Amino acid sequence: MEPLLSLRGIEKTFREDDTDCPALAGVSFDAYPGEILCIMGPSGCGKSTLLRVIAGLEAPDRGSIVIPGISGPGEGSAAMVFQDDALFPWLTVRDNVRYGLTVGPGKTVPVEETERRVADLLAMVGLDAFSSSWTYQLSGGMKQRVAVARALAVQPKVLLMDEPFSALDPFTRRDLEDEVIRIRDAAAGAGQTVSVLLVTHNPEEAVYLADRIVVLSDRPATVRGVIEVRLPYPRNISDREFVAVREQVTLMVKR
């Protein structure tokens, strides 16, 4: 299978107070169509910086990002969901999801297609009954569903998620982890194959969700290793095989 995303030798250094602060030191890996790829590593190692580079929000100093059919990042190739849902409180749920289709690469989508796409996405994330609600009326988990729907509206090839559930209670978090898997499968069923790259500090979350886990080293980050999770969905966190993979991930992150 051909990669949907290829990173080769990504380097990034920030300049702070006349001092170079290297964040990424040659990160290389591939992501494949329909794959959920979790990115882990020590705190502060550059995971969020890496997602921002892929999204086109930061420019790499060196290296290449290749998404077939896209000449460069930031051209509708990738969409990002942040830890903070980053919704617009002055817009309704429907208008938040529609927003990405009114600016940037999505602004050429015809009105009829825009409305159909927004309605389909709200139904996909289970929020069609809340389309006219204001975001302050929603729970934290519902807000993150809106953020995911807004990101998917531009039909990205890569969905980037930067610790999207870390501020949620454990029960809502598990519900939304299941939602990520369901949305990935539903998107594929609708002909919109998307790769999900999700940053997390939680080994259990990574093993619960991922097809593969990329573990980064301490800053400046390189790829320490890639762990394949060969467990069928749905996954049971109490299974012996699950626990074994979780321990393998934990040891590699701490190494």
Contacts in CASP RR format, 6 or more apart in sequence:
PFRMAT RR
TARGET T0000
AUTHOR 0000-0000-0000
METHOD contacts of the structure
MODEL  1
MEPLLSLRGIEKTFREDDTDCPALAGVSFDAYPGEILCIMGPSGCGKSTL
LRVIAGLEAPDRGSIVIPGISGPGEGSAAMVFQDDALFPWLTVRDNVRYG
LTVGPGKTVPVEETERRVADLLAMVGLDAFSSSWTYQLSGGMKQRVAVAR
ALAVQPKVLLMDEPFSALDPFTRRDLEDEVIRIRDAAAGAGQTVSVLLVT
HNPEEAVYLADRIVVLSDRPATVRGVIEVRLPYPRNISDREFVAVREQVT
LMVKR
1 32 0 8 1.000
1 33 0 8 1.000
2 32 0 8 1.000
2 33 0 8 1.000
2 68 0 8 1.000
3 30 0 8 1.000
3 31 0 8 1.000
3 32 0 8 1.000
3 66 0 8 1.000
4 31 0 8 1.000
4 32 0 8 1.000
4 33 0 8 1.000
4 34 0 8 1.000
4 35 0 8 1.000
4 67 0 8 1.000
4 68 0 8 1.000
4 157 0 8 1.000
4 158 0 8 1.000
4 193 0 8 1.000
4 195 0 8 1.000
5 30 0 8 1.000
5 31 0 8 1.000
5 54 0 8 1.000
5 65 0 8 1.000
5 66 0 8 1.000
5 67 0 8 1.000
5 157 0 8 1.000
5 158 0 8 1.000
5 195 0 8 1.000
5 197 0 8 1.000
6 30 0 8 1.000
6 64 0 8 1.000
6 65 0 8 1.000
6 66 0 8 1.000
6 67 0 8 1.000
7 27 0 8 1.000
7 28 0 8 1.000
7 29 0 8 1.000
7 30 0 8 1.000
7 54 0 8 1.000
7 63 0 8 1.000
7 64 0 8 1.000
7 65 0 8 1.000
8 28 0 8 1.000
8 63 0 8 1.000
8 64 0 8 1.000
8 66 0 8 1.000
9 26 0 8 1.000
9 27 0 8 1.000
9 28 0 8 1.000
9 62 0 8 1.000
9 63 0 8 1.000
9 64 0 8 1.000
10 24 0 8 1.000
10 26 0 8 1.000
10 27 0 8 1.000
10 28 0 8 1.000
10 50 0 8 1.000
10 53 0 8 1.000
10 60 0 8 1.000
10 62 0 8 1.000
10 63 0 8 1.000
10 64 0 8 1.000
10 65 0 8 1.000
11 22 0 8 1.000
11 24 0 8 1.000
11 25 0 8 1.000
11 26 0 8 1.000
11 27 0 8 1.000
11 60 0 8 1.000
11 61 0 8 1.000
11 62 0 8 1.000
11 63 0 8 1.000
12 22 0 8 1.000
12 23 0 8 1.000
12 24 0 8 1.000
12 49 0 8 1.000
12 53 0 8 1.000
12 58 0 8 1.000
12 60 0 8 1.000
12 61 0 8 1.000
13 20 0 8 1.000
13 21 0 8 1.000
13 22 0 8 1.000
13 23 0 8 1.000
13 61 0 8 1.000
13 220 0 8 1.000
14 20 0 8 1.000
14 21 0 8 1.000
14 23 0 8 1.000
15 21 0 8 1.000
22 219 0 8 1.000
22 220 0 8 1.000
23 46 0 8 1.000
23 49 0 8 1.000
23 219 0 8 1.000
23 220 0 8 1.000
23 221 0 8 1.000
24 46 0 8 1.000
24 49 0 8 1.000
24 50 0 8 1.000
24 53 0 8 1.000
24 60 0 8 1.000
24 220 0 8 1.000
24 221 0 8 1.000
25 220 0 8 1.000
25 221 0 8 1.000
25 222 0 8 1.000
26 62 0 8 1.000
26 63 0 8 1.000
26 222 0 8 1.000
27 50 0 8 1.000
27 216 0 8 1.000
27 221 0 8 1.000
27 222 0 8 1.000
27 223 0 8 1.000
28 223 0 8 1.000
29 37 0 8 1.000
29 214 0 8 1.000
29 223 0 8 1.000
29 226 0 8 1.000
31 37 0 8 1.000
31 158 0 8 1.000
31 195 0 8 1.000
31 197 0 8 1.000
32 195 0 8 1.000
33 193 0 8 1.000
33 195 0 8 1.000
34 184 0 8 1.000
34 188 0 8 1.000
34 193 0 8 1.000
34 194 0 8 1.000
34 195 0 8 1.000
34 196 0 8 1.000
35 195 0 8 1.000
35 196 0 8 1.000
35 211 0 8 1.000
35 212 0 8 1.000
36 180 0 8 1.000
36 181 0 8 1.000
36 184 0 8 1.000
36 195 0 8 1.000
36 196 0 8 1.000
36 198 0 8 1.000
36 209 0 8 1.000
36 210 0 8 1.000
36 211 0 8 1.000
37 195 0 8 1.000
37 196 0 8 1.000
37 197 0 8 1.000
37 198 0 8 1.000
37 210 0 8 1.000
37 211 0 8 1.000
37 212 0 8 1.000
37 213 0 8 1.000
37 214 0 8 1.000
38 197 0 8 1.000
38 198 0 8 1.000
38 199 0 8 1.000
38 200 0 8 1.000
38 205 0 8 1.000
38 206 0 8 1.000
38 209 0 8 1.000
38 210 0 8 1.000
38 212 0 8 1.000
38 213 0 8 1.000
38 214 0 8 1.000
39 47 0 8 1.000
39 50 0 8 1.000
39 51 0 8 1.000
39 197 0 8 1.000
39 198 0 8 1.000
39 199 0 8 1.000
39 200 0 8 1.000
39 213 0 8 1.000
39 214 0 8 1.000
39 216 0 8 1.000
40 47 0 8 1.000
40 199 0 8 1.000
40 200 0 8 1.000
40 201 0 8 1.000
40 203 0 8 1.000
40 206 0 8 1.000
40 213 0 8 1.000
40 214 0 8 1.000
40 215 0 8 1.000
40 216 0 8 1.000
40 249 0 8 1.000
40 253 0 8 1.000
41 47 0 8 1.000
41 201 0 8 1.000
41 215 0 8 1.000
41 216 0 8 1.000
41 217 0 8 1.000
41 221 0 8 1.000
41 224 0 8 1.000
41 253 0 8 1.000
42 216 0 8 1.000
42 217 0 8 1.000
42 218 0 8 1.000
42 219 0 8 1.000
42 253 0 8 1.000
43 201 0 8 1.000
44 219 0 8 1.000
45 216 0 8 1.000
45 217 0 8 1.000
45 218 0 8 1.000
45 219 0 8 1.000
45 221 0 8 1.000
46 216 0 8 1.000
46 219 0 8 1.000
46 220 0 8 1.000
46 221 0 8 1.000
47 162 0 8 1.000
47 199 0 8 1.000
47 216 0 8 1.000
47 221 0 8 1.000
48 162 0 8 1.000
48 163 0 8 1.000
48 199 0 8 1.000
49 58 0 8 1.000
50 199 0 8 1.000
50 216 0 8 1.000
50 221 0 8 1.000
51 80 0 8 1.000
51 160 0 8 1.000
51 162 0 8 1.000
51 197 0 8 1.000
51 199 0 8 1.000
52 58 0 8 1.000
52 80 0 8 1.000
53 59 0 8 1.000
53 60 0 8 1.000
53 65 0 8 1.000
53 73 0 8 1.000
54 65 0 8 1.000
54 73 0 8 1.000
54 78 0 8 1.000
54 158 0 8 1.000
54 160 0 8 1.000
54 197 0 8 1.000
55 73 0 8 1.000
55 74 0 8 1.000
55 78 0 8 1.000
55 79 0 8 1.000
55 80 0 8 1.000
55 160 0 8 1.000
56 73 0 8 1.000
56 74 0 8 1.000
56 78 0 8 1.000
57 80 0 8 1.000
65 72 0 8 1.000
65 73 0 8 1.000
67 73 0 8 1.000
67 77 0 8 1.000
67 78 0 8 1.000
67 157 0 8 1.000
67 158 0 8 1.000
70 76 0 8 1.000
70 77 0 8 1.000
70 157 0 8 1.000
74 105 0 8 1.000
75 105 0 8 1.000
76 105 0 8 1.000
76 106 0 8 1.000
76 154 0 8 1.000
76 156 0 8 1.000
77 156 0 8 1.000
77 157 0 8 1.000
77 158 0 8 1.000
78 156 0 8 1.000
78 157 0 8 1.000
78 158 0 8 1.000
78 159 0 8 1.000
78 160 0 8 1.000
79 151 0 8 1.000
79 152 0 8 1.000
79 154 0 8 1.000
79 156 0 8 1.000
79 158 0 8 1.000
79 159 0 8 1.000
79 160 0 8 1.000
80 151 0 8 1.000
80 160 0 8 1.000
80 161 0 8 1.000
80 162 0 8 1.000
81 144 0 8 1.000
81 147 0 8 1.000
81 148 0 8 1.000
81 151 0 8 1.000
81 159 0 8 1.000
81 160 0 8 1.000
81 161 0 8 1.000
81 162 0 8 1.000
81 164 0 8 1.000
82 147 0 8 1.000
82 162 0 8 1.000
82 164 0 8 1.000
83 162 0 8 1.000
83 163 0 8 1.000
83 164 0 8 1.000
83 166 0 8 1.000
83 167 0 8 1.000
84 167 0 8 1.000
85 135 0 8 1.000
85 140 0 8 1.000
85 143 0 8 1.000
85 144 0 8 1.000
85 146 0 8 1.000
85 147 0 8 1.000
86 147 0 8 1.000
87 96 0 8 1.000
87 135 0 8 1.000
87 143 0 8 1.000
87 146 0 8 1.000
87 147 0 8 1.000
87 150 0 8 1.000
88 95 0 8 1.000
88 96 0 8 1.000
88 99 0 8 1.000
88 135 0 8 1.000
89 134 0 8 1.000
89 135 0 8 1.000
89 136 0 8 1.000
91 99 0 8 1.000
91 135 0 8 1.000
92 131 0 8 1.000
92 132 0 8 1.000
92 133 0 8 1.000
92 134 0 8 1.000
92 135 0 8 1.000
93 122 0 8 1.000
93 127 0 8 1.000
93 130 0 8 1.000
93 131 0 8 1.000
93 132 0 8 1.000
93 133 0 8 1.000
93 134 0 8 1.000
93 135 0 8 1.000
93 138 0 8 1.000
93 146 0 8 1.000
94 118 0 8 1.000
94 122 0 8 1.000
94 131 0 8 1.000
94 132 0 8 1.000
96 135 0 8 1.000
96 146 0 8 1.000
96 150 0 8 1.000
97 118 0 8 1.000
97 121 0 8 1.000
97 122 0 8 1.000
97 146 0 8 1.000
97 149 0 8 1.000
97 150 0 8 1.000
97 153 0 8 1.000
98 114 0 8 1.000
98 118 0 8 1.000
98 153 0 8 1.000
99 150 0 8 1.000
100 106 0 8 1.000
100 150 0 8 1.000
100 153 0 8 1.000
100 154 0 8 1.000
101 107 0 8 1.000
101 109 0 8 1.000
101 114 0 8 1.000
101 117 0 8 1.000
101 118 0 8 1.000
101 153 0 8 1.000
101 154 0 8 1.000
102 114 0 8 1.000
105 154 0 8 1.000
106 154 0 8 1.000
109 117 0 8 1.000
117 153 0 8 1.000
117 155 0 8 1.000
118 149 0 8 1.000
118 153 0 8 1.000
119 128 0 8 1.000
119 131 0 8 1.000
120 190 0 8 1.000
121 149 0 8 1.000
121 152 0 8 1.000
121 153 0 8 1.000
122 128 0 8 1.000
122 130 0 8 1.000
122 131 0 8 1.000
122 149 0 8 1.000
124 149 0 8 1.000
124 152 0 8 1.000
124 183 0 8 1.000
124 186 0 8 1.000
124 187 0 8 1.000
125 145 0 8 1.000
125 146 0 8 1.000
125 148 0 8 1.000
125 149 0 8 1.000
125 179 0 8 1.000
125 183 0 8 1.000
126 145 0 8 1.000
127 142 0 8 1.000
127 145 0 8 1.000
127 146 0 8 1.000
127 149 0 8 1.000
130 137 0 8 1.000
130 138 0 8 1.000
130 142 0 8 1.000
135 143 0 8 1.000
135 146 0 8 1.000
138 146 0 8 1.000
139 172 0 8 1.000
140 167 0 8 1.000
140 168 0 8 1.000
140 172 0 8 1.000
141 168 0 8 1.000
141 172 0 8 1.000
141 175 0 8 1.000
141 176 0 8 1.000
144 164 0 8 1.000
144 165 0 8 1.000
144 168 0 8 1.000
144 176 0 8 1.000
145 176 0 8 1.000
145 179 0 8 1.000
147 164 0 8 1.000
148 159 0 8 1.000
148 161 0 8 1.000
148 164 0 8 1.000
148 179 0 8 1.000
148 180 0 8 1.000
148 183 0 8 1.000
151 159 0 8 1.000
152 159 0 8 1.000
152 183 0 8 1.000
152 187 0 8 1.000
152 192 0 8 1.000
152 194 0 8 1.000
155 192 0 8 1.000
156 194 0 8 1.000
157 193 0 8 1.000
157 194 0 8 1.000
157 195 0 8 1.000
158 194 0 8 1.000
158 195 0 8 1.000
158 196 0 8 1.000
158 197 0 8 1.000
159 194 0 8 1.000
159 195 0 8 1.000
159 196 0 8 1.000
159 197 0 8 1.000
160 197 0 8 1.000
160 198 0 8 1.000
161 180 0 8 1.000
161 196 0 8 1.000
161 197 0 8 1.000
161 198 0 8 1.000
161 199 0 8 1.000
162 199 0 8 1.000
163 199 0 8 1.000
163 200 0 8 1.000
163 201 0 8 1.000
164 176 0 8 1.000
164 198 0 8 1.000
165 172 0 8 1.000
165 173 0 8 1.000
165 176 0 8 1.000
165 177 0 8 1.000
165 205 0 8 1.000
166 200 0 8 1.000
166 201 0 8 1.000
166 202 0 8 1.000
168 176 0 8 1.000
173 205 0 8 1.000
177 205 0 8 1.000
177 208 0 8 1.000
177 209 0 8 1.000
178 234 0 8 1.000
180 196 0 8 1.000
180 198 0 8 1.000
180 209 0 8 1.000
181 209 0 8 1.000
181 233 0 8 1.000
181 234 0 8 1.000
184 194 0 8 1.000
184 196 0 8 1.000
187 193 0 8 1.000
187 194 0 8 1.000
188 194 0 8 1.000
198 209 0 8 1.000
198 210 0 8 1.000
200 206 0 8 1.000
203 246 0 8 1.000
203 249 0 8 1.000
203 250 0 8 1.000
203 253 0 8 1.000
204 237 0 8 1.000
204 246 0 8 1.000
206 213 0 8 1.000
206 249 0 8 1.000
207 213 0 8 1.000
207 229 0 8 1.000
207 231 0 8 1.000
207 235 0 8 1.000
207 237 0 8 1.000
207 242 0 8 1.000
207 245 0 8 1.000
207 246 0 8 1.000
207 249 0 8 1.000
208 235 0 8 1.000
208 237 0 8 1.000
208 242 0 8 1.000
210 229 0 8 1.000
211 228 0 8 1.000
211 229 0 8 1.000
212 226 0 8 1.000
212 227 0 8 1.000
212 228 0 8 1.000
212 229 0 8 1.000
213 226 0 8 1.000
213 227 0 8 1.000
213 229 0 8 1.000
213 249 0 8 1.000
214 223 0 8 1.000
214 225 0 8 1.000
214 226 0 8 1.000
215 223 0 8 1.000
215 224 0 8 1.000
215 225 0 8 1.000
215 226 0 8 1.000
215 227 0 8 1.000
215 249 0 8 1.000
215 252 0 8 1.000
215 253 0 8 1.000
216 222 0 8 1.000
216 223 0 8 1.000
216 224 0 8 1.000
217 223 0 8 1.000
217 224 0 8 1.000
224 252 0 8 1.000
224 255 0 8 1.000
225 252 0 8 1.000
227 245 0 8 1.000
227 248 0 8 1.000
227 249 0 8 1.000
227 252 0 8 1.000
229 245 0 8 1.000
231 239 0 8 1.000
231 241 0 8 1.000
231 242 0 8 1.000
231 245 0 8 1.000
235 242 0 8 1.000
236 242 0 8 1.000
237 243 0 8 1.000
237 246 0 8 1.000
END
